[in-house]
Amino acid sequence: MALVPNGKGFPSLPAELFLEILAYIPPLDLLHSGYAAHTTHDIGQEYRLTLSSLTKTCRSLRHFFLKLLWERIEVFDGMFVQVNEPFSGPKFEKLLACELLRQIEVVTKISPEVAHYVRKVNVVVASELSKTVLVKLAQCLQSLPNMHTAQLNFRIADHLGLGHFLSTYPIDTTLLQIRMLIVNNQSAAFMRACPNTTRVFSLEPPKLGFSQLVAVYLPKIEVMGPCVLSATFCQAIALSRLGRLREIIFDVDGFFESETMGLQSLPRLPSLQIIRLYEKGRRLNTRRNLQAAELSSKMISWAKRILANNSFSKVTMKRIIFVHHDESVDIIPVEAKTPQSLGTKA
């Protein structure tokens, strides 16, 4: 039986008005400047609850809003899961795991047609059910043909003994559809399953292996970071062929001066045009603020030298983007040197 549209009242409004109304209740931002994901979860919560309510109003509204509700598979810190239950702690983490398993079951078994609506996956995995959840999550992601973004925040306790499992996760999984990947140190191995990723970000100060994983498994990467600037990082980049990488993000506090000040260029990055530097929160005393300012100045000088000396780049006008602890931004243009000015053959 064909669906007969409701021609009266709210359901009769054009789709453009529905979308304009929803614009006042934005979804959760997946990535916040710096390391941390967005922490104002009440915004994302309100968005999900509103969509869920609208899908239950009538068949006309369900037909429209169901697609929006299932644009995301999402469980996050502070999410409302059950009445009179805490928003943190082991019991909450178990509730999150159960909610994620529920959403996975919907898109894989109960209503597999909604799998085509999913564009983004944003999940926290932190409970004693972690291994079960991760196995089902890997299977689920393969059934989402239109998913382009995944944020995976794994916080699995050492006592669960999943270290080896995490280092090899996901096994026998290839997700060609993912273009943007946001991970933490425990989920970084997921890069191996996403060879078409063009943007990769870390949710926390990354370990040194982050850069190596990018260099080995993400040949199409265009934007990466925040990275720990160290000799290990430089070695990984020097041995890679990341011809499309145009922007690298660094944490100023992760700058290892003695190991990297001697580095003059990154010749294997012909598309590099932006170095973005993030400064962490305000220091507690004047001495630390002065030390931070001196470090930032050295980091900017280093970034200028790298961009200016990268004569292999096709881009002549480059820039440094410096993001201060208060999220104000300075843009510093850098003009690249030509091969002749560097004393080499054109």
C-alpha positions as a printed NumPy array, in Angstrom:
array([[  0.   ,   0.   ,   0.   ],
       [  1.435,   3.329,  -1.087],
       [  2.236,   5.906,   1.57 ],
       [ -0.315,   8.749,   1.442],
       [  1.272,  12.046,   2.553],
       [ -0.398,  13.948,   5.358],
       [ -1.604,  17.155,   3.72 ],
       [ -2.41 ,  19.082,   6.883],
       [ -0.531,  20.684,   9.773],
       [  3.163,  20.285,  10.532],
       [  3.719,  17.195,   8.307],
       [  2.569,  19.195,   5.268],
       [  5.461,  21.66 ,   5.495],
       [  8.13 ,  21.455,   2.762],
       [ 11.366,  19.577,   3.492],
       [ 13.35 ,  22.831,   3.354],
       [ 11.516,  24.13 ,   6.424],
       [ 12.148,  20.919,   8.355],
       [ 15.86 ,  21.257,   7.683],
       [ 15.85 ,  24.922,   8.666],
       [ 14.161,  24.085,  11.979],
       [ 16.722,  21.355,  12.67 ],
       [ 19.536,  23.833,  11.99 ],
       [ 18.74 ,  25.348,  15.415],
       [ 19.548,  21.975,  17.031],
       [ 22.949,  21.055,  15.554],
       [ 24.352,  17.534,  15.825],
       [ 27.44 ,  16.778,  17.883],
       [ 30.714,  18.037,  16.397],
       [ 32.968,  15.052,  15.867],
       [ 36.275,  16.876,  16.178],
       [ 37.098,  19.893,  18.301],
       [ 40.216,  22.005,  17.785],
       [ 43.202,  20.354,  19.431],
       [ 43.001,  16.832,  20.796],
       [ 39.625,  16.619,  22.465],
       [ 36.29 ,  15.871,  20.89 ],
       [ 33.439,  18.3  ,  21.533],
       [ 32.416,  18.184,  25.177],
       [ 29.021,  19.924,  24.982],
       [ 27.157,  16.66 ,  24.607],
       [ 23.769,  18.064,  25.524],
       [ 23.651,  19.58 ,  22.026],
       [ 24.143,  16.23 ,  20.318],
       [ 21.751,  14.588,  22.764],
       [ 18.97 ,  17.06 ,  21.998],
       [ 19.44 ,  16.519,  18.271],
       [ 19.099,  12.74 ,  18.541],
       [ 16.098,  12.867,  20.877],
       [ 14.313,  15.361,  18.625],
       [ 14.792,  13.227,  15.533],
       [ 13.742,  10.09 ,  17.388],
       [ 10.529,  11.781,  18.576],
       [  9.71 ,  13.089,  15.109],
       [ 10.019,   9.626,  13.557],
       [  7.349,   8.385,  15.977],
       [  4.836,  11.166,  15.256],
       [  3.269,   9.917,  12.005],
       [  4.183,   7.976,   8.885],
       [  4.799,  11.12 ,   6.813],
       [  7.324,  12.518,   9.277],
       [  8.898,   9.117,   9.854],
       [  9.588,   8.77 ,   6.144],
       [ 11.555,  12.051,   6.168],
       [ 13.266,  12.075,   9.577],
       [ 14.288,   8.41 ,   9.726],
       [ 17.029,   9.129,   7.184],
       [ 18.373,  11.945,   9.351],
       [ 18.165,   9.915,  12.566],
       [ 20.235,   7.122,  11.05 ],
       [ 22.827,   9.35 ,   9.408],
       [ 24.899,   8.478,  12.462],
       [ 25.615,   5.487,  14.613],
       [ 26.583,   7.246,  17.794],
       [ 27.342,   6.588,  21.456],
       [ 29.312,   9.174,  23.376],
       [ 30.337,  10.305,  26.868],
       [ 27.458,  11.892,  28.744],
       [ 24.844,  10.419,  26.414],
       [ 21.382,   9.827,  27.884],
       [ 20.887,   6.066,  27.783],
       [ 18.5  ,   5.171,  30.591],
       [ 16.42 ,   7.066,  33.149],
       [ 17.929,   7.412,  36.632],
       [ 21.311,   6.056,  35.545],
       [ 24.719,   7.766,  35.955],
       [ 26.511,   9.528,  33.103],
       [ 29.928,   8.065,  33.931],
       [ 31.603,   5.076,  35.537],
       [ 31.622,   1.331,  34.765],
       [ 27.83 ,   0.983,  34.843],
       [ 27.42 ,   3.823,  32.351],
       [ 30.116,   2.347,  30.093],
       [ 28.22 ,  -0.943,  30.05 ],
       [ 25.014,   0.91 ,  29.159],
       [ 26.859,   2.626,  26.3  ],
       [ 28.061,  -0.75 ,  25.048],
       [ 24.515,  -2.136,  25.133],
       [ 23.21 ,   0.928,  23.286],
       [ 25.88 ,   0.518,  20.606],
       [ 25.008,  -3.174,  20.216],
       [ 21.346,  -2.152,  19.867],
       [ 22.148,   0.3  ,  17.068],
       [ 24.353,  -2.276,  15.344],
       [ 21.533,  -4.831,  15.494],
       [ 19.104,  -2.35 ,  13.94 ],
       [ 21.275,  -1.628,  10.892],
       [ 22.413,  -5.231,  10.391],
       [ 19.355,  -7.34 ,  11.312],
       [ 16.157,  -5.535,  12.326],
       [ 16.08 ,  -2.811,   9.635],
       [ 19.045,  -3.338,   7.301],
       [ 17.602,  -0.809,   4.852],
       [ 18.693,   2.038,   7.167],
       [ 22.351,   1.024,   6.683],
       [ 22.316,   3.097,   3.479],
       [ 21.486,   6.219,   5.505],
       [ 24.556,   6.009,   7.765],
       [ 27.206,   8.583,   6.896],
       [ 29.119,   8.894,  10.195],
       [ 30.028,   6.584,  13.062],
       [ 30.99 ,   8.099,  16.421],
       [ 31.514,   5.557,  19.184],
       [ 33.089,   5.156,  22.616],
       [ 34.066,   1.607,  23.621],
       [ 35.159,   1.258,  27.249],
       [ 33.357,  -1.572,  29.038],
       [ 34.017,  -5.207,  29.902],
       [ 31.938,  -6.084,  26.831],
       [ 34.606,  -4.465,  24.66 ],
       [ 35.744,  -7.511,  22.671],
       [ 32.188,  -8.501,  21.766],
       [ 31.383,  -4.913,  20.806],
       [ 34.534,  -4.505,  18.684],
       [ 33.945,  -7.715,  16.721],
       [ 30.353,  -6.714,  15.939],
       [ 31.402,  -3.125,  15.172],
       [ 33.939,  -4.263,  12.563],
       [ 31.299,  -6.455,  10.934],
       [ 28.759,  -3.632,  11.01 ],
       [ 31.068,  -1.06 ,   9.413],
       [ 31.478,  -3.301,   6.387],
       [ 27.716,  -3.123,   5.804],
       [ 27.61 ,   0.7  ,   5.609],
       [ 28.237,   1.584,   1.948],
       [ 27.775,   5.359,   2.347],
       [ 29.763,   5.899,   5.565],
       [ 32.544,   8.421,   5.01 ],
       [ 33.571,   9.422,   8.566],
       [ 34.435,   7.358,  11.641],
       [ 35.424,   8.547,  15.109],
       [ 36.609,   5.64 ,  17.249],
       [ 37.386,   6.321,  20.894],
       [ 38.556,   3.094,  22.576],
       [ 39.316,   3.29 ,  26.301],
       [ 39.771,  -0.337,  27.248],
       [ 41.384,  -1.13 ,  30.606],
       [ 44.661,  -3.062,  30.62 ],
       [ 43.281,  -5.692,  32.981],
       [ 40.934,  -6.921,  30.227],
       [ 43.985,  -8.271,  28.392],
       [ 43.008,  -6.975,  24.938],
       [ 46.352,  -5.397,  24.086],
       [ 47.208,  -7.822,  21.274],
       [ 43.633,  -7.798,  19.998],
       [ 43.663,  -3.995,  19.746],
       [ 47.051,  -3.945,  18.023],
       [ 45.688,  -6.164,  15.246],
       [ 42.116,  -4.8  ,  15.142],
       [ 40.223,  -4.955,  12.852],
       [ 41.211,  -8.32 ,  11.374],
       [ 40.366,  -9.067,   7.724],
       [ 38.41 ,  -5.818,   7.343],
       [ 38.733,  -3.308,   4.514],
       [ 36.695,  -0.111,   4.562],
       [ 37.266,   1.583,   1.226],
       [ 34.45 ,   4.071,   1.788],
       [ 36.005,   5.954,   4.73 ],
       [ 37.507,   9.35 ,   3.909],
       [ 37.892,  10.895,   7.385],
       [ 39.166,   8.955,  10.402],
       [ 39.408,  10.2  ,  13.992],
       [ 41.161,   7.855,  16.409],
       [ 42.931,   7.666,  19.746],
       [ 46.008,   5.58 ,  20.559],
       [ 44.05 ,   2.376,  21.184],
       [ 42.093,   2.61 ,  17.927],
       [ 44.95 ,   3.893,  15.744],
       [ 45.529,   0.418,  14.265],
       [ 42.183,   0.89 ,  12.504],
       [ 44.065,   2.95 ,   9.885],
       [ 45.194,  -0.302,   8.283],
       [ 41.614,  -1.012,   7.18 ],
       [ 41.02 ,   2.421,   5.594],
       [ 43.421,   2.912,   2.647],
       [ 41.307,   5.635,   0.991],
       [ 41.313,   7.947,   4.017],
       [ 42.276,  11.533,   3.136],
       [ 42.014,  13.128,   6.604],
       [ 43.146,  11.539,   9.872],
       [ 43.106,  13.124,  13.339],
       [ 44.07 ,  12.026,  16.837],
       [ 41.756,  12.51 ,  19.824],
       [ 44.669,  12.617,  22.284],
       [ 48.418,  13.247,  22.293],
       [ 49.442,  10.526,  19.825],
       [ 52.142,   7.975,  20.457],
       [ 55.125,   7.895,  18.13 ],
       [ 53.618,   5.005,  16.156],
       [ 50.8  ,   7.225,  14.889],
       [ 52.969,   8.756,  12.163],
       [ 54.337,   5.389,  11.054],
       [ 50.817,   3.98 ,  10.649],
       [ 49.847,   6.97 ,   8.518],
       [ 52.975,   6.69 ,   6.382],
       [ 52.501,   2.966,   5.757],
       [ 48.734,   2.525,   5.445],
       [ 47.277,   5.839,   4.255],
       [ 48.879,   6.663,   0.878],
       [ 46.087,   9.101,  -0.089],
       [ 46.276,  11.176,   3.079],
       [ 45.93 ,  14.952,   2.632],
       [ 45.616,  16.202,   6.235],
       [ 47.071,  14.544,   9.346],
       [ 47.604,  15.379,  12.989],
       [ 48.14 ,  16.351,  15.669],
       [ 51.558,  14.719,  15.363],
       [ 54.411,  14.428,  17.825],
       [ 57.312,  16.208,  16.167],
       [ 60.316,  13.991,  16.786],
       [ 63.158,  12.269,  14.969],
       [ 60.96 ,   9.175,  14.677],
       [ 58.244,  11.197,  12.962],
       [ 60.698,  12.779,  10.554],
       [ 62.163,   9.376,   9.714],
       [ 58.695,   7.957,   8.986],
       [ 57.866,  10.892,   6.696],
       [ 61.259,  10.73 ,   4.983],
       [ 60.723,   7.066,   4.101],
       [ 57.138,   7.553,   2.905],
       [ 55.729,   8.808,  -0.359],
       [ 52.806,  10.907,   0.792],
       [ 52.506,  12.904,  -2.397],
       [ 49.051,  14.274,  -1.542],
       [ 49.784,  15.44 ,   2.013],
       [ 49.084,  19.184,   2.055],
       [ 48.621,  19.903,   5.777],
       [ 50.336,  18.625,   8.921],
       [ 49.079,  19.506,  12.405],
       [ 51.498,  19.642,  15.334],
       [ 51.114,  20.091,  19.061],
       [ 53.53 ,  22.806,  20.162],
       [ 54.066,  21.048,  23.501],
       [ 55.157,  17.928,  21.637],
       [ 58.056,  19.741,  19.98 ],
       [ 61.368,  17.954,  20.645],
       [ 63.791,  20.785,  19.934],
       [ 67.084,  18.894,  20.122],
       [ 65.912,  16.208,  17.689],
       [ 64.301,  18.336,  15.028],
       [ 65.892,  21.793,  14.869],
       [ 68.456,  20.459,  12.41 ],
       [ 65.804,  19.321,   9.949],
       [ 65.76 ,  21.674,   6.945],
       [ 62.991,  20.315,   4.697],
       [ 60.571,  17.473,   4.023],
       [ 61.45 ,  16.719,   0.385],
       [ 59.063,  13.766,   0.001],
       [ 56.018,  15.959,   0.558],
       [ 55.582,  17.826,  -2.749],
       [ 52.043,  19.011,  -1.918],
       [ 52.789,  20.354,   1.585],
       [ 51.437,  23.895,   1.941],
       [ 50.136,  24.263,   5.506],
       [ 51.673,  23.564,   8.906],
       [ 49.089,  24.043,  11.649],
       [ 50.369,  24.499,  15.2  ],
       [ 48.184,  24.02 ,  18.285],
       [ 49.025,  25.599,  21.612],
       [ 47.539,  23.97 ,  24.695],
       [ 45.802,  25.69 ,  27.609],
       [ 47.045,  28.722,  29.484],
       [ 49.947,  28.08 ,  31.858],
       [ 49.508,  28.63 ,  35.573],
       [ 52.391,  31.015,  36.133],
       [ 54.319,  33.726,  34.308],
       [ 57.507,  31.693,  34.002],
       [ 55.714,  28.872,  32.254],
       [ 53.941,  31.347,  29.99 ],
       [ 57.294,  32.819,  28.975],
       [ 58.711,  29.362,  28.34 ],
       [ 55.665,  28.494,  26.248],
       [ 55.998,  31.72 ,  24.233],
       [ 59.667,  30.956,  23.55 ],
       [ 58.814,  27.414,  22.479],
       [ 56.043,  28.659,  20.207],
       [ 58.43 ,  31.132,  18.598],
       [ 60.979,  28.384,  17.914],
       [ 58.283,  26.137,  16.509],
       [ 57.06 ,  28.861,  14.145],
       [ 60.63 ,  29.511,  12.963],
       [ 61.1  ,  25.798,  12.348],
       [ 57.835,  25.586,  10.39 ],
       [ 58.816,  28.605,   8.274],
       [ 62.11 ,  26.969,   7.374],
       [ 60.468,  23.68 ,   6.451],
       [ 57.881,  25.313,   4.177],
       [ 60.331,  27.759,   2.597],
       [ 62.943,  25.091,   1.827],
       [ 60.528,  22.56 ,   0.386],
       [ 61.38 ,  23.447,  -3.217],
       [ 59.839,  20.207,  -4.456],
       [ 56.393,  21.598,  -3.736],
       [ 54.275,  22.869,  -6.607],
       [ 52.793,  25.494,  -4.282],
       [ 54.763,  28.729,  -3.947],
       [ 52.595,  30.543,  -1.384],
       [ 52.262,  28.558,   1.834],
       [ 51.159,  29.373,   5.357],
       [ 51.497,  28.564,   9.018],
       [ 48.268,  28.53 ,  11.015],
       [ 48.923,  29.049,  14.718],
       [ 45.974,  28.245,  17.011],
       [ 46.39 ,  29.805,  20.478],
       [ 45.116,  28.28 ,  23.732],
       [ 42.07 ,  30.607,  23.57 ],
       [ 41.369,  29.358,  20.016],
       [ 42.319,  32.662,  18.389],
       [ 44.208,  32.105,  15.144],
       [ 47.261,  33.697,  13.521],
       [ 47.93 ,  33.064,   9.831],
       [ 51.554,  33.517,   8.8  ],
       [ 52.28 ,  33.462,   5.04 ],
       [ 55.482,  31.801,   3.869],
       [ 56.942,  32.184,   0.392],
       [ 58.687,  29.055,  -0.818],
       [ 62.205,  29.322,  -2.179],
       [ 62.851,  28.333,  -5.765],
       [ 65.378,  25.609,  -6.614],
       [ 67.685,  28.332,  -7.995],
       [ 67.664,  30.242,  -4.719],
       [ 68.547,  27.063,  -2.888],
       [ 71.571,  26.584,  -5.102],
       [ 70.188,  23.565,  -6.961],
       [ 69.373,  22.92 , -10.554],
       [ 65.92 ,  23.811, -11.739]])
